[in-house]
C-alpha cells in the first residue's frame, strides 16, 4: 500500500507541454553528443601530440645513428693506424732517420683527422682505464688481482671501444681488477650537506 501511494502522481504537479518536454529531451541529447565529441577531440589531439613527439624522436635518432654501419667499418681502420703507430717504438724513431719520422708523423696526423671526423658525426672513443666497469660499454676479458684499486675497476684496456651518441658501437675489451675494496657508489661518496629546508632557508622552486 505504501508503494502504491509513493508511485501515485501528484495531481498538483503541473504537466509539461509535450513540445517543451520533447525540446528538453533534444537538448539533453545534444549536450551528451557535444560531450562525447569533445572527449573524442581531446583524445585525438593527445594522440597527435604523442605522434609528433615520437616522430621528432625517430628523426633525431635517424640523424644520430644513420652512420652506424659505416662508422663500425671505419673504427677498424682507426685500429690499424693505432697499431702502426705503436709498432714504432721510441728507439726506432730515434735511429730510423727522417724518412721514418716523417712517415710516423703522417700516420699520426691521419689518425687524428680520422678521429675528428668520427667525433663530428657523434662517434667517440671508450678508453676506460681507471673507471668502474660498465657492462653496457665494456667487455671483461680477464681479472687482474690488484688490491690497490677498488674491485670492479678497469685496470687494463686490450682494445678501445667506441660509442655513437649514447649507444655502444663496439665495447672496449678490458681487464678488471679484483681483490681491492668495493667501489663506493657516487651517491654515498658525495659529502652530506645541509639542505635549504634543514637550514631554515626558504626553498625557491622557480626554474
Steps between C-alpha positions, in 0.01 A plus 500: 500500500785734585665429160177573312467831681862595415445426130175696473567819301447825680183655357635842597818463286474693173513291183770592249393602158591214261691740277701635797568149625619394158723809479656427839574143396654625178719747691617225735586277203694781332690577819599133530604492134705818547670348804585184306639703209709711738643184658582358157666828399717505813603140443584575135707805597688293760568226243624758249733655759640156590549425131679832449737436789567142389568615144741770619681245716525252211632769267761603759605137548520448124730801466719388790525130416476504120878455468515205742594233246749727323655608831535137610712433191705816540603428861677191366715729286566715807620189683749426222639853516539471877682166464730646235597787730553269798724271291763774476650539846706792628832331415392436142395861464834620632706285263270470201586826331286782369308282256367275775420795724309671218310179430401456865396864529289462187326193643439683830353796313274268301382334821419837661308617194309173488404531867387861444281386213346225715439740788335745259241229433450409866748212524741510795759271657437295812834469679395422859827441690437587865123509459241271658414204277182568302355194321313733265824627345771258618563131443704333774763265359682409822547599864816647647579452872571855615420600862610857430181584307131440582364172368326550169740770379628476143879463531590404144353564155582245232297679235332839528128511437284748315155641558269696276278742684395311813519156338793261495653459157769259615568406864844557646684175576630539853666335799326562830672526838390289796608457857484864601227678698156519350433808292293757691189616310514864397199597714665352811837654422354850461535712818181553695397866494222677681195552283334842478194363680713369790690826532182702528535676166205524268523264203462679169312267262518737205680343203 
